[in-house]
Amino acid sequence: MNNIGSRIKKRREEKGITQDLMAYELDISQSNYGRLEKDDRRLNIPKIEKIAEVLHISISVLFGEKDENIIQENRGDLEQKDAVIRYDKEHIASLKEEITFLRKLLDNKLE
């Protein structure tokens, strides 16, 4: 099992959420959702964002980073949600920059 998929599964199980519910929230079949937990190459940014939203965690947690300062169990507070959204957007932007850099590096090696 992959790292992100195993983290998703662990958090999902801790919260008592079924694969069926996750699949429903992602608008995919349960079998397709099960494959996401086993093969993170199938994950894309919109799916990761939705999974984090359903699990009430930051995207950075799915990537193995700790951010106890942002994530709290009580997510009803609007300011807390805004902080998490801002943090996640920054994290996604950073990941996109890393992907762009790695693609350029790979393209240069292939030339």
Buried (B, 14 or more C-beta within 10 A) or exposed (E): EBEBBBBBBEBBEEEEBEBEBBBBBBEBEBEEBBBBBEEBEBBEEEBBBBBBBBBBBBBBBBEEEEBEEBBEEEEEEEEBEEBBEEBBEEBBEEBEEEEEEEEEEEEEEEE
